[in-house]
Amino acid sequence: MSDNKKNDITELEKYAKECTMNVDEYIEQKSINLNGLSVEEAEERLRKYGNNDVKQGKQKKWYNYFFQSLFTPFNSILLGIALVLSYTDVIIAEKPSYANIIVIVTLVLVSTLLEFFEEYRSNKSAEKLKELVATTAQVIRDGKKEKVHLKNITLGDIVSLSAGDMIPADLKIIESKDLYVRESSLTGESDAIKKIAKSEKAEEEIESISDLDTICFMGTNVISRKC
């Protein structure tokens, strides 16, 4: 069994235990304050645990986009033809001719530059747009509901969910009414999954994440009602 498989099983077992745990027991074990964190507590935990961000891959440099545009299937075929022509029209030819090779190389350069500028510009625009879009969630701080940026949600926060919300982090449901969440991004299933505060499954019955009926996962969407 691979190490990755062992880690996956460990994580599922961990979630299964928390999924089937009684709400009161969970609140007591995690020392959760139903009035929410204070601003000072939230700031301290953010410093300790870091922001609620998904790690992004290293941004590509301009030359990565250039080489990606250069070695497309179409350009690779043209470059292959150019190599053949360099042998037939130059190396073994009695009178070397570079005309066809120049035409093909010109086509490759034009195709590469056009795709490069389009790809590079669109990716830079997407990055700037991502910085402008601030996704927020409603949490309880100092006993009051307030909207905070997703990256500022931390351990111990109580999150209030409504229809249309994106789940800002992996959450344990402590109170809900007719809460349905779409998990197609994780499971591939199009049907909304009902989430409840008291699990209907025993810990040993949980075999996949779709069985975790008291836990919502980051990036999934609330379909209906409020909790």
C-alpha positions in Angstrom: 0.0 0.0 0.0 1.4 3.4 -1.0 2.0 6.2 1.5 -0.5 8.4 -0.3 -3.2 5.7 0.1 -2.4 5.4 3.8 -2.7 9.2 4.2 -6.1 9.2 2.4 -7.4 6.5 4.7 -6.2 8.3 7.7 -7.9 11.5 6.6 -11.2 9.7 5.9 -11.1 8.0 9.3 -10.5 11.3 11.0 -13.4 12.9 9.2 -15.6 9.8 9.9 -14.9 10.2 13.6 -15.8 13.9 13.6 -18.8 13.3 11.3 -20.4 10.8 13.7 -19.5 12.8 16.9 -22.4 14.2 18.9 -22.6 18.0 18.4 -22.4 18.8 22.1 -19.3 16.5 22.4 -17.8 18.1 19.4 -18.3 21.6 20.7 -16.8 20.6 24.1 -13.8 18.8 22.6 -12.9 21.6 20.2 -13.6 24.3 22.8 -16.0 26.1 20.4 -17.6 29.3 21.6 -21.2 29.6 20.1 -20.8 33.4 20.3 -17.9 33.1 17.9 -14.3 34.2 18.2 -13.4 37.6 19.3 -11.5 39.8 16.8 -8.3 39.4 18.9 -8.7 35.6 19.0 -9.3 35.4 15.2 -6.2 37.5 14.5 -4.1 35.4 16.9 -5.2 32.2 15.2 -4.5 33.6 11.8 -1.0 34.4 12.8 -0.6 31.0 14.3 -2.2 28.8 11.6 -1.9 31.1 8.6 -4.6 32.3 6.1 -7.4 30.1 4.8 -5.9 29.9 1.4 -5.5 27.1 -1.1 -1.8 26.9 -2.1 -1.4 28.0 -5.7 1.2 26.6 -8.1 4.1 28.8 -9.0 3.2 31.3 -11.6 4.5 30.7 -15.0 7.2 33.0 -16.5 6.8 34.6 -19.9 9.2 32.0 -21.5 7.1 29.1 -20.2 4.2 30.5 -22.2 6.5 31.1 -25.2 7.8 27.5 -25.3 4.3 26.2 -24.7 3.1 28.1 -27.8 6.2 27.0 -29.8 5.7 23.3 -29.3 2.1 22.9 -30.3 1.2 19.9 -32.4 0.8 22.1 -35.5 4.2 23.8 -35.0 5.9 20.4 -34.2 4.7 19.0 -37.6 6.0 22.1 -39.4 9.4 21.9 -37.6 9.6 18.2 -38.5 9.0 19.1 -42.2 11.7 21.9 -41.9 14.2 19.3 -40.6 13.4 17.0 -43.5 13.7 19.8 -46.0 17.0 20.9 -44.5 18.3 17.4 -45.4 16.7 17.1 -48.8 17.0 20.7 -50.0 20.3 21.7 -48.4 22.5 18.8 -47.3 22.1 16.3 -50.2 21.0 18.8 -52.9 23.4 19.8 -55.6 22.3 23.4 -55.3 21.1 24.2 -51.8 17.7 25.9 -51.6 16.5 27.6 -48.4 13.2 29.0 -49.7 10.9 26.4 -48.4 12.6 26.2 -45.0 12.4 30.0 -44.6 8.6 29.9 -45.4 8.0 27.1 -42.8 10.1 28.8 -40.1 8.3 32.1 -40.8 4.9 30.3 -40.4 6.1 28.7 -37.1 7.3 32.1 -35.7 4.1 33.9 -36.7 1.9 31.1 -35.2 4.0 31.0 -32.0 4.0 34.7 -31.4 0.2 35.1 -32.1 -0.6 32.3 -29.6 2.0 33.5 -27.1 0.7 37.0 -26.9 -2.9 35.9 -26.7 -2.2 33.2 -24.0 0.1 35.5 -22.0 -2.3 38.4 -22.0 -5.3 36.4 -21.1 -3.5 34.7 -18.2 -2.3 38.1 -16.8 -5.9 39.5 -17.2 -7.3 36.5 -15.3 -4.7 37.0 -12.5 -5.6 40.6 -12.1 -9.4 39.8 -12.1 -8.8 37.2 -9.4 -7.1 39.8 -7.2 -10.1 42.1 -7.7 -12.8 39.5 -6.8 -13.1 39.3 -3.1 -15.1 36.2 -2.0 -16.6 36.6 1.5 -18.4 34.5 4.0 -20.6 35.3 7.0 -19.1 34.4 10.4 -20.0 35.1 14.0 -17.4 37.4 15.7 -18.0 38.8 19.2 -21.6 37.5 19.0 -22.4 39.3 15.8 -22.7 38.2 12.2 -20.2 39.9 9.9 -18.8 39.2 6.5 -15.1 38.5 6.2 -12.8 37.5 3.3 -12.4 33.8 2.9 -8.7 34.0 3.7 -9.5 35.5 7.1 -11.6 32.5 8.3 -9.8 30.5 10.9 -10.1 27.5 13.2 -13.0 27.9 15.7 -15.0 30.3 13.5 -18.7 29.7 13.3 -19.9 30.1 9.7 -23.4 31.0 8.7 -24.5 29.5 5.4 -27.3 30.5 3.0 -28.4 29.4 -0.4 -25.9 30.2 -3.1 -23.0 30.4 -0.7 -19.7 28.7 -1.5 -18.4 26.6 1.4 -15.3 28.6 2.6 -13.6 25.7 4.4 -14.2 22.2 5.6 -17.0 22.6 8.1 -18.8 20.5 10.7 -22.5 21.2 10.8 -23.7 22.0 14.3 -27.2 23.3 13.3 -29.1 23.1 10.1 -32.6 23.0 8.5 -33.1 21.5 5.0 -29.5 22.2 4.0 -28.5 20.8 0.6 -25.0 21.0 -0.8 -23.8 20.3 -4.3 -20.5 18.3 -4.2 -20.2 17.5 -7.9 -16.7 19.1 -8.0 -15.5 16.4 -5.6 -17.7 13.4 -6.2 -18.9 13.9 -9.8 -22.5 13.4 -8.7 -24.9 16.1 -9.9 -27.5 15.5 -7.2 -27.4 17.8 -4.1 -26.5 16.1 -0.9 -28.5 16.7 2.3 -26.3 17.9 5.3 -27.5 17.4 8.8 -26.3 18.1 12.3 -26.7 14.5 13.6 -25.2 11.8 11.4 -27.4 9.0 10.2 -24.4 6.7 9.7 -22.2 4.8 12.1 -18.4 5.5 11.9 -17.7 2.1 10.4 -20.3 2.6 7.6 -18.4 5.6 6.2 -16.5 4.5 3.1 -16.1 7.7 1.1 -16.5 11.4 1.4 -20.1 11.3 0.1 -21.0 9.4 3.3 -19.9 12.3 5.5 -23.4 13.8 6.0 -22.5 16.3 8.8 -19.4 17.8 7.0 -19.3 20.3 4.2 -16.2 20.6 2.0 -14.4 23.7 0.9 -15.3 24.8 -2.7 -18.7 23.1 -2.7 -21.9 25.1 -3.0 -25.1 25.5 -0.9 -28.2 24.8 -2.9 -31.0 25.6 -0.4 -32.0 26.9 3.0 -30.0 28.3 5.8 -28.0 27.0 8.7 
